[in-house]
Structures are given as C-alpha cells and as structure tokens.
Amino acid sequence: MSDSIEKIKCLIIGSGPAGYTAAIYASRANMEPVLYQGEQPGGQLTTTNDVENFPGYPDGITGPEMMIQLQKQAERFGTDVRHGWVTKVDFSGDIHKVWINDEKEIHASTVIISTGASAKYLGLPSEQKYLKLGGGVSACAVCDGFFYRNQEVVIVGAGDSACEEAHYLSKLCKKVTMLVRRDEFRASKIMAERVKKTKNIEILYNTETEEVLGDGQVVTGVRVFNNQTDEKFDIPATGFFVAIGHKPNTDIFKGQIDLDETGYIINAEPGTSKTNVEGVFVSGDAADHVYRQAITAAGTGCMAALDAERYLAAKDADFEVATSTYN
C-alpha cells in the first residue's frame, strides 16, 4: 500500500445541508470526518436567495449565508472541510476506496454520500440569467411559492411533480399558467385531473418557452410559442417555475451501489441511511426524490452519521471479541 494513500474513519461526499449535518454529528462523535465540498460547495441552496422555511430563522436567511454557517458549525467541532470532488470510487472490497480529482486516493472506514440532485432547466440564456439573479426563476414551488402570493406565475412541465407544484402554487397565486409541450400530460390521470379542475390554473398544450422576459432584475413575463402553429405571444408573470425533473448526482456510483432506474440511490433498509454496501450510507437528495427540502436533507444527514457511528462501533466490538477469543 502506498504511503500516499490517506486512511480516514469517515468520508463525507458533498456539502449541502445533508453533508454538513452529517459532519456535525460525525465530528461530535469523534469520527474525525473529512468532507469534500464537490463542484458546487454548499449545494443547491447557494443558488437560493431567501430561505424562510428552515426552522430557527424567524427572519429568514439567504441560502449562501446558511451554508457558510453550517460549514463553520461543522468545522467548530473538528470536521476537515476540503475543496475538491470525488471522481472515482471502488466499493467492491472491504476497503472503501475513493479518488479525489483523479489524483488523491483515500481509504475510508465509512462513507456518507451527500451529493444531492440537480434540477433540470430548459437551458435558455434568459432563464439562466434570472435564475442567477434570483429574480423570479425557480425549480421548487414549495421553496419559493410563498414569495409569489397573489401574483401570476408560469410553470413548465407535464409530469406528476409538475402537477403537484402547479396545484401548490394555485393555493398561493392569483393565476398559474401551465405550459405543456405535448397535447397531453405525462402525469398520472388522477394528478392531471386535479390540475384540470383547479379554476385558477390555465393549461396551454403544445406550448414551449422561447424567452423569459424581465426588466434586467426581475421576471416580468414569458414569451412562448405554439409548436403546432408557430404562434408566439407573451404571458405576464412575475415568477417562472421549471418542473421538468431532477437528476441525482450519482453517476460515479453506478456499478458500485444500487441505484433505481432514474439514478437515485436505493436505501437498503427503509427508515435507515444504509445502502447495499456495508459501511456506505446516503443522505439528502441523492436518495430523496419525493421531498427534496433542506430540512429533510439535514435530517437524513443526521441519520447517516448515526448509522455510520453504529457501524464503526459494531466493527470495533467485533474486533475486540475476536482478539480476546484468539488470546
């Protein structure tokens, strides 16, 4: 074994609410965690201007500020927070092997995966502009719908998640215009019917987005076109919601741990953070395709750290028993 290989008790991959919460619990349990932040330090919340639904912040907080505070809290208890990202893993043997930036090799007794999931966007320059400005583009109605009370918004999507988000927005907004690219929903019949029966939701079939309109700071409308007639028109709106799915950031784990058909990590035992590989645990949106909230991610980060601690304790106990029996 090369001297350059680093051996650690607990490696945490990812730095969103799940990763930092896992780090806080792991460090307080003397597991000496090492956390690699990944390509987007702080995760998706760093692109969120205002977080008002996380307990403990009565006046709200910005996403980047929350991530800075979580990092400081993890570091206060001894977490070694590092820049860099995992590019390769090998979980085939008793040793969990991980490579950082295709160079550094780490052997970890436990691994906590907190790589999250990335929202899919249309990729329009105007969409990305207002997303970065925090001026009216969002991929989470539950997170941001509150800011559009009594306003008119547009949502793109045709699946179950899009229907759920449109229905959620309809309870807050004056009007919700739903853009469906085809002439029918992809959603289940019951979800589609719920949207169709909601009075303040207008559904535009065969309709796609050409441009998100704004004043340079915030969204003011959406330019759309009918993909059958090529007719173009503008829809006044202060919010533009994209609900076309998420992609879990789990590609490097393919063939190493069990994933579902869409790439989400499968929990080996319901109610735990365990994967099918002993000593490898998952937290946050890398496994959660239902809730996708900062608070639920943080909760599973706690679970993962506790599960990892129990795993290490059991391994130590087995070692002590084996040693005493041998002697």
C-alpha positions in Angstrom: 0.0 0.0 0.0 1.4 3.4 -1.0 2.3 5.8 1.8 0.4 8.5 -0.2 -2.9 6.8 0.5 -4.8 8.5 3.3 -6.8 6.4 5.7 -9.8 8.1 7.5 -12.7 6.9 9.6 -15.5 8.9 7.9 -15.5 10.4 4.5 -18.5 12.7 3.6 -19.0 13.4 -0.1 -21.0 16.6 -0.6 -21.5 19.9 1.2 -25.2 20.7 1.2 -27.5 20.6 4.3 -27.2 16.8 4.4 -23.4 16.7 4.2 -22.8 19.4 6.7 -25.3 18.0 9.2 -23.7 14.6 8.8 -20.4 16.3 9.5 -21.6 18.0 12.7 -22.9 14.7 14.1 -19.9 12.7 13.0 -17.4 15.1 14.4 -19.2 15.3 17.7 -19.0 11.5 17.9 -15.2 11.7 17.4 -15.3 10.1 14.0 -12.9 12.7 12.6 -14.9 13.3 9.4 -13.3 14.6 6.2 -15.8 16.4 4.0 -15.1 17.2 0.3 -17.3 20.0 -0.9 -17.7 18.9 -4.5 -18.1 21.0 -7.6 -20.7 23.3 -6.0 -19.7 24.0 -2.4 -22.8 24.4 -0.4 -25.0 22.6 -2.9 -28.2 23.9 -4.5 -29.1 26.3 -1.6 -26.2 28.5 -2.7 -28.4 29.5 -5.7 -31.4 30.4 -3.4 -31.7 34.0 -2.3 -34.1 33.6 0.5 -34.8 30.6 2.8 -37.8 31.2 5.0 -39.0 27.7 5.8 -35.9 26.3 7.7 -36.7 26.2 11.4 -34.7 28.6 13.6 -34.6 31.5 11.3 -37.7 33.7 12.1 -36.5 36.5 9.8 -35.3 34.1 7.0 -31.7 33.7 5.7 -30.1 33.6 2.3 -29.0 30.2 1.0 -25.3 31.1 0.8 -25.3 32.5 4.3 -26.9 29.4 5.7 -24.3 27.2 4.1 -21.5 29.3 5.5 -23.0 29.0 8.9 -23.4 25.2 8.6 -19.8 24.9 7.4 -18.5 26.9 10.4 -20.5 24.8 12.8 -19.1 21.6 11.3 -15.6 23.0 11.4 -16.1 24.1 15.0 -16.4 20.5 16.1 -13.4 19.4 14.1 -14.6 18.5 10.6 -11.9 18.7 8.0 -13.6 20.6 5.2 -11.7 20.4 1.9 -12.1 21.7 -1.6 -12.2 19.1 -4.4 -14.6 16.5 -5.7 -14.8 12.7 -5.9 -14.1 11.4 -9.4 -14.0 7.6 -8.8 -14.9 5.1 -6.2 -14.3 1.4 -5.6 -16.6 -0.3 -3.1 -16.0 -3.8 -4.2 -13.8 -4.9 -1.3 -13.7 -4.5 2.4 -11.9 -1.1 2.0 -13.9 1.8 0.6 -11.6 3.4 -2.0 -12.2 6.9 -3.2 -10.2 9.1 -5.6 -10.2 12.9 -5.3 -9.7 14.9 -8.5 -8.4 11.8 -10.3 -5.3 12.0 -8.1 -5.5 11.5 -4.4 -6.6 8.1 -3.1 -8.4 7.7 0.2 -9.3 4.6 2.1 -12.3 5.2 4.3 -13.9 3.0 7.0 -17.2 4.7 6.3 -18.5 6.8 3.5 -21.5 9.1 3.7 -22.8 10.2 0.2 -24.5 13.6 0.2 -24.1 14.5 -3.4 -27.6 15.8 -3.9 -29.6 16.2 -7.1 -29.6 18.9 -9.7 -32.8 20.5 -11.0 -33.2 20.3 -14.8 -33.7 23.6 -16.6 -34.6 24.5 -20.1 -31.2 26.0 -20.7 -32.4 29.3 -22.1 -29.9 32.2 -21.6 -32.7 34.4 -20.3 -33.8 31.6 -17.9 -30.3 31.2 -16.5 -29.9 35.0 -16.2 -32.8 35.4 -13.9 -32.0 32.2 -12.1 -28.6 33.6 -11.2 -30.1 36.9 -10.3 -32.6 35.3 -8.0 -35.2 37.4 -9.8 -38.1 35.1 -10.5 -36.9 31.7 -11.8 -37.2 28.7 -9.6 -37.3 24.9 -9.7 -39.0 24.5 -6.3 -42.6 25.7 -5.8 -42.6 24.6 -2.2 -39.4 26.5 -1.5 -40.3 29.7 -3.3 -44.0 29.8 -4.0 -44.6 31.9 -0.8 -42.9 34.9 -2.5 -45.5 35.0 -5.3 -48.6 35.2 -3.2 -51.5 36.9 -5.2 -49.3 37.1 -8.3 -49.4 35.5 -11.7 -46.8 32.8 -12.5 -45.9 30.3 -15.2 -44.8 26.7 -14.7 -43.3 24.4 -17.3 -43.8 20.6 -17.0 -46.3 17.8 -17.6 -45.4 15.1 -15.1 -46.7 14.3 -11.7 -44.2 16.6 -10.0 -45.2 19.5 -12.3 -48.9 18.9 -11.5 -48.2 18.8 -7.7 -46.2 22.0 -8.0 -48.9 23.7 -10.1 -51.6 22.7 -7.6 -49.4 24.0 -4.7 -48.9 27.3 -6.5 -52.6 27.7 -7.2 -53.3 28.0 -3.5 -50.9 31.0 -3.3 -51.1 32.7 -6.6 -53.8 34.6 -8.4 -53.2 32.7 -11.6 -51.0 29.8 -12.7 -50.3 29.2 -16.4 -49.0 25.7 -17.1 -47.0 25.0 -20.3 -47.3 21.5 -21.6 -45.1 20.7 -24.6 -47.3 18.0 -26.0 -51.1 17.7 -26.4 -51.4 15.7 -23.2 -49.9 15.2 -19.8 -47.3 12.6 -18.9 -48.7 12.7 -15.4 -51.0 10.1 -13.9 -54.6 10.5 -14.7 -55.6 11.5 -11.1 -52.9 14.2 -11.0 -53.8 15.6 -14.4 -57.5 15.7 -13.4 -56.7 17.6 -10.2 -54.9 20.3 -12.2 -57.6 20.5 -14.9 -60.3 21.0 -12.2 -58.4 23.9 -10.5 -60.0 27.1 -11.6 -57.0 29.4 -11.5 -54.8 27.1 -13.5 -54.7 27.7 -17.2 -53.2 24.8 -19.3 -51.6 25.6 -22.6 -50.9 22.5 -24.6 -48.3 22.2 -27.4 -46.7 25.3 -25.9 -43.0 25.9 -25.3 -40.9 28.7 -23.8 -38.9 30.9 -26.2 -37.7 33.5 -23.7 -38.1 34.6 -20.1 -38.8 38.3 -20.1 -37.7 40.8 -17.5 -36.5 44.3 -16.6 -32.9 43.3 -16.0 -33.5 42.5 -12.4 -36.8 40.5 -12.1 -39.1 38.5 -14.3 -42.0 40.3 -15.9 -43.3 37.7 -18.3 -42.7 34.7 -20.5 -42.6 34.6 -24.3 -44.0 31.3 -25.6 -44.8 29.7 -28.9 -47.3 27.0 -30.1 -45.2 24.2 -31.6 -48.0 23.3 -34.0 -48.9 26.7 -35.3 -45.7 28.7 -34.6 -47.9 31.4 -33.0 -45.9 33.5 -30.5 -47.3 35.5 -27.6 -46.3 36.9 -24.2 -47.7 35.9 -20.8 -47.4 38.4 -18.0 -45.8 36.8 -14.9 -43.6 37.6 -12.0 -42.4 34.0 -11.5 -41.2 31.3 -13.8 -41.2 27.8 -12.4 -39.4 24.8 -14.1 -40.7 21.4 -13.1 -39.2 19.1 -15.7 -37.4 16.8 -13.3 -34.2 16.4 -11.3 -31.0 14.4 -12.0 -29.4 12.8 -8.9 -25.6 13.5 -8.8 -24.8 9.8 -8.6 -23.1 8.9 -11.9 -19.8 8.0 -10.2 -21.6 5.4 -8.1 -23.0 3.4 -11.0 -22.0 -0.2 -10.7 -20.8 0.3 -7.1 -24.1 0.7 -5.2 -27.7 0.0 -6.1 -29.5 2.8 -7.9 -33.0 3.0 -9.2 -33.9 3.4 -12.9 -33.5 7.2 -12.6 -30.2 7.2 -10.7 -31.4 7.7 -7.2 -29.6 5.7 -4.5 -31.7 3.0 -3.0 -31.9 2.6 0.8 -31.2 -1.0 1.6 -33.3 -0.8 4.7 -36.3 1.6 4.9 -36.0 4.1 7.7 -32.2 4.0 7.6 -29.5 5.6 5.5 -27.9 2.3 4.7 -27.0 1.3 1.1 -26.4 -2.2 -0.2 -22.7 -1.8 0.6 -21.7 -2.2 4.3 -20.2 1.0 5.6 -21.6 3.2 2.8 -24.5 5.5 3.7 -26.6 8.0 1.8 -28.3 11.3 2.9 -30.2 14.1 1.2 -31.5 14.4 -2.3 -29.2 11.7 -3.8 -31.8 9.3 -2.4 -34.8 11.5 -1.9 -36.9 12.1 -5.0 -40.1 13.0 -3.0 -39.5 15.8 -0.5 -36.2 17.5 -1.7 -36.2 20.1 1.1 -33.2 21.4 3.1 -34.8 20.3 6.4 -35.4 16.8 5.2 -31.9 16.6 3.8 -30.4 17.8 7.1 -32.5 15.1 8.9 -31.1 12.3 6.8 -27.6 13.7 7.3 -28.1 13.2 11.0 -29.3 9.6 10.3 -26.3 8.8 8.1 -23.9 10.0 10.8 -25.6 8.0 13.5 -25.8 4.9 11.3 -22.1 5.2 10.4 -21.2 5.6 14.1 -23.1 2.5 15.0 -21.4 0.6 12.1 -17.9 1.6 13.4 -18.9 0.7 17.0 -20.0 -2.7 15.9 -16.8 -3.3 13.9 -14.7 -2.3 16.9 -16.7 -4.6 19.2 -16.3 -7.5 16.7 -12.5 -6.8 16.6 -12.3 -6.8 20.4 -14.3 -10.1 20.7 -12.1 -11.7 18.0 -8.9 -10.5 19.7 -9.9 -11.7 23.2 -11.0 -15.1 21.8 -7.7 -15.5 20.0 -5.7 -14.7 23.1 
